[in-house]
Amino acid sequence: MPGTIEGVNLLALRSHNTALVLDLLRTAGADGISRLELAERTALTPQAVSKITARLRADGLATEAGRRASTGGKPRTVLRLVPEAGHAVGVHLDRDELRAVRVDLTGAVVAERRRAVDLGVGADAVVETVAREVGALLGHGPAGGEAAFEGGPAGGEVAIAGGPAGRGAAGSGPAGSEVTAGGGPAGDGSAGAGVAGDGLGVGIALPGPLDHAHGVLHRVTGFPEWDGFPLREALERRLGVPVVVDKDTNAAALGLAVAGEAGSFAYLHLGTGLGAGLVIGGTVHRGTRTGAGEFGHQVVQLDGPPCGCGNRGCVEALCLDAVARGDLAGAARVLGVGAGNLVALLDVDLVLLGGRTVAAAPEEFLRGVAAVLGERARRAGEEAVPVRVASGGVAEGAAELVLGPVFGRTDG
């Protein structure tokens, strides 16, 4: 049936069918969707849909959103998702900064915390600080206290004016602060504020390489002492909630796909390092060993500057050297060369740019990357692959690592 999502009417796969319904409720937004439409879109029987939606309403995950006129008979009752019924936390753990967000079931940010960090101080100190920041967001930990890292101030709380209207609408609070939208402060149990009972889990996104399947870090570029550290296990033991660990670039790419970026695209993240998140046919591509996307370590100059990975002339090393010299145009050209290689290899539909370095000079990087891709396309007699600055952030994508399976995504 065109336009349907195939469901499986087996008791053993009830959770699968529930995820299909939840995903359609999420996509429908505040306008909602009727049971008949749910049945048509999932290919489930009306009876199955009625049972699923009854359970969702009993669990507080769905509620009535009014009535809609029908072509015959009485008006149809429309259902919608209850966004505040559950929350996930996403953490972007960078080499020198932590940003954590609490999102509702739609992926909208309702609270945020930031603080300075240093991956070089050791695993125990990093895990403790991550646990404290996440605990504060979920409402079962202190909101601040002594910082574990030099330069990391204790956390405070600041309101987001107006609250988030959609995904990633977080305010920009100062480092070490919590930013909360809608409702009261974190942990007070009001609408929009996460409490211990509604936390679905925590997604952690950080530089690779790492083993996503097992939550174990490899030789994080610049911090080889993390090699083999079981970050997922350590945080699950400390927090008592499910934890998913992935590369920052994969998390960001997942967030973009969930937010509506279709087809196949490459997300290039230039910040303290350089990496790529790949979405092929709508699904995040991690590779057999979950190591895909080490984009920054393709060698483009054999006698180039040394890179933290041990090679010379990597795209990352060349980009970061140019940025350090203040040559943003040069950094953009190097990034464009790497992007051109990726486009030629994978034939993606779109290149998206992100990361703090790009965010500081988006037009410079757009021009530089687009110019290289355009020149390559002209030589090949093809249309240039479009380049855009990505919306959303890594922490929001990390939260989708937790929310994705709830709504039936298999690449979370």
N, C-alpha and C positions, 0 to 999 in steps of 0.2 A: 504494500500500500504506500503510494508516494507520500512523503512528508511525515511518516510515522516513525516511532522509535520502537523497535521490536521488544516486547516483554516476553517473559517465560512464565507460564502459569504452573509453577511447581512450588510446593511449600518450602522446599529447601532453598529456593531462590527468592523468597519473600523480600529479603533485604534489597536484592537487585531491583525488584519491581518498585519498592518503596523509593529507592534512589531515583528511578526514572520519574516518578511522580513529583518528588521533591525538586528535581532539576527543572521541571516544567513550571512548578509554582514559583521557583526563584526567577526564571526567565520572564514570567508573566508580570512580575512586579506588583505594584500596588493595585493595578486594575484587576488582577486575579484571572482565574480561568475556571470554567465549569467542569463538573464531573464528566459530562458527555465529551467535551473537548479533550479531557485527559485520557479517556478511553480511546478516542479516535487517534490521538497522537502516540499512545503507547502500544496500541493493538491489544490491550488488556480488555477483559470483559467488563461491562458496567458494574457487575457485582464485585469483581476484584477491586476495581477502583473505589467503590463505596466502602469496602472493608479497610482499604489502605488509608483513605482520607479520614475515616472514623478514628483510626488509631492515631493518625497525625494530629487530629483535633483534640483527642483525649490527652495526648502528650504535650499539647500546647504549641506544636510546630506549625499548625495551620488554623485559620479562622475564616469566618464568612466575611466577604467583602461586598455584600449587596446582592442584587438580583439583576439579571440581564434578560431582555425580551427574547422570546424564542419564536420560531416560525409557526408553531402550533402548540396548544396546551399552555400550562402555567409557566411563568418566567423561571428561568434556571437560576439556581443559587450559585454564586461565584465564590471561589475560595482563593485565599492568598497565603503566602508564607508569612510567619511571624518572625521578623528579622532578629528581634532581641531574645528569642527562645534559646539561642546558643551562641557561643563565641569561640573563636580560635585566636591564638597569638602567633604572630610572625616576627621573627628576629633576623635582622641583617647584622651579622657579626663580621665586621670588616677588620682590617689589620690594626686600625687605630680608632675605630668608633663603633658603638653599638646603637642601633635603632630598633626599637620593638614597638609593635602596634597590636592592639586588640581590635578585632573586626567582628561584626555580627554575621549572620548567616548569608547576607547578600554580598559580603566582602567589604562593606563600608567601614571605614576606620572610626571607632568610637573613643579610642584613647591611644596615646603615644608616649613613649619614653625614649630619651637619648642620653648617652654619656660617652665620655672618652674612654677608650680601652687601649690595651697593648697586648697583642697576642704573644709577645715575647716574655711576659712575666710568668708563664707557666700554666699548665692545664687546670690545676686545682683552683687558682685564683680566678681564671676566666670562667670556669663552670660556676663558681660561687656567685660571681657578679651576674651572669646570665640568669641563674636561678632566682636571685633577689629581684631583678628587674621584671622577670616573667611573673613571679609570685605577686609583686605589687600590682601588675596589670590584671591578674586573675582575682585579686582581692583576698589572697591568703598569705600575704607577706608584707613586710614593712616597706613603705613607700619612700625609700631613701636610705639614710644612715651613712656610715663611713664608706667612702669609695674604695674599691679594691685596687684601682690603678691611679697612678699619678695624673693629676689634672682631671679626674672624674668627680665632679661635684655631687653632693647628695641630691636626691630627687625632690622636686616640688610638684605642684599641680597647677595647670593653667587651663581655662576654658577655651574651647573652639567657638568662635562667634558663629552663630547660626547653625552649627552642627553640619555633618557631612550630608550632602545630597546624593552621593553615590560613591562608587569605588574610589579609594585613594584620596578622599577629600580631607586629608589631615591638615591641621594647622601646623605652623612651624614654631614650636616652642624652643626655648633655650636648651642647651646641652644639659643633661641631667634632670630634665623636667618631664612631667606627665601632662599630656594634653588630652582633655576629655570633652566629648561632644554629647549633648542631650542627656538629660537626667542629672544625677548628682555625681559626687566624686567616686573614684574607683572603690569598689567594695561596699557601697552603701545599699546595694540591692535595688536601686531605682532603675527605671527603664534606661537602657543604653549603657549601664555600668556592669562590667563583668563581675561575677561572684564565683566562689569556688565550685559551686554545683553545676555551672553551665559551661565550663571550659572543656572543649572537645579535644584539645591537644595543642601542641606547640610545633611550629615549623622553624627550623634553623637553617639559614642560608649563609654561606661563607665561601671564601676563595677556595678553589680546588688545587690539586686534584684530591678526590675522595671517593669512597665507596658508598654510593647512595643506598644500595640494597641493604647494607649492614650498618650504616651509620658510622663508619670508621674513616678517619682522616688518613690521607697519605702525606706525601712531602709537600705541604702547603708552601708555595713559593715564598722564600724569604724566612720561613719558619720550619726548617726540617725536623725540629724536635717534636713536632706534632705527629710525625709519621707513626701510624698504627694506633693512635689514640681512639678508643671507642666512645665518641662524643654522645651518640644517641643513648647508649646504655648508662653513661654517667649522669646525663640529665634526667632520664626517666627515673633513675633511682633517687635522684635529688628532688624531683618535682612531683612524682607520683601520678603523672599523666602521660599519654602517648606522645612520643617525639618523633619527628621526621627530619632527617638531615639531608641537605642537597647543596649543590653549588649555587652561588648567588646568581649566576647567569641563567641557570635552569629555572630557578624560582621566579625570576623576573619574567622569563619567557612564558612560563605557565600562567602567571598573572595576566599577561597580555592576551594570551589565547582565551582565557576565561572571560576577559573583558570584551572580547569580540574580534580580535585580530584573526582573520581567517587564512586558510591556505598554508603555504610554507614560507617561513621567514627566518631571518637570522637577527638575533638581538646582540649587539656588540656593546660591552660594558667597559668603559675606560674610567678608572678611578685610581685606587692605589695599585692596581694591576690592570690587566686586559684579558678579557675572556669572551666567550660567545655562548649564547643559549640558542639551540636549534629547535624549531618546530617544523616538522615535516608532515604534511597532510593533516594538520590540525592537532598533532600529538607531539609532545616533547620527546626529542630523540636524545637518549643518553648513551647508546651503544651497549654492546654485550657486557662490558665491564664497568658501565656507567661513567666512562671517562671521556665521552665525546665533548667537544666544545673547548678544548685547550687551544683556542684560536691564537692567543698571544704568543705561543711558543713555536710558531712556524718561522723558520729561519729565512730571512730575505736578504741578508748581507753576510756573507761567509766570514769576512774579517771585521764584522761590526762589534759594537761594545758588548762586554760580558753581560749575561742575563742571570738573574737569581736562580734559574732552573739549571744552570751549568753550561748552557750553550752560549754561542755568540751570535749577535745579529738578529735576535728574535724581534718580531714586530713589537712586543711589549717593551723591550729594552729601548728600542729606537723611539717609540712614542713617548715613553716617560723621560728619556733624555731630552727630547725636543721640548717637552712641556717644562722641564726644569730650566732650560735656557730661555724660556719665554717665547719660543718659536711655535706658536699654536698652529700656524698655517702649515709648517713642516710636519707637525704631529698629525694633522688632519690628512695630509697627503700620504704619510706612511700608513695610517689607518685605512685610507682608501685602497692602497695596494693590497693590504691583507683582505679587505672586503671583496676586492675584485677577484682574488684567488678563490675565496669562498663561494662567490656567485658562480664562477666558472666550474667549480667542482660539484656544487649541489643544485644549481639552477633554481635558486629560491625566487619567490615573487617579490620580496620586499626586504630591505635592510633597515633595522631600527637601531638608533644610537641612544645610549644612556650612560649613567655613571656621573659622579660629581664633577669630573673634569669636563665632560661634554656639557653638563648643566651650567657650568660657569661661562661657556662661550659657545652656545648651541649653533649660532649662525656660521661661525668660523668652521666648525666641524662639518656642518651640513654642506657648505660650499666645497670644502676640500674633498670630502668623500665622494660627493656627487660628481665633481669634476673628473676624478680618476675613473669612476664607473662609466661616466658619459663618454670619455675618450676611448675606453676599451670597447664599449658598445658600438661606437662609430666605426672603429677599425674592423669590427666583425660584421657590420651591416645589420645590427640588431637594435631594438629599443633598449634604452638604459633601464636597469632595475631601479625603481624609486627608492629614495632614502628619506626617512623622517626621524625626528626626535621622539623617543618613546614616552608615553604617558604612564603614570603609576610608578611604583617603586619596588625595590627588592623585598623589603619587609612585607609589603602587601602580598607579593607573590609567594613568600614563605608561608603566610597564613593559608593560601590556597593549597599548599601541600597537605594540609589537614582537612580543609573543606572539600577538596576535590572528590575523594572517595564517598563522602556523604551524599554527593549529588551525582555519583555514577561515573566520574572520570577515573580512568585506569592509569593515567600518567602522572598522578600526584605523588 
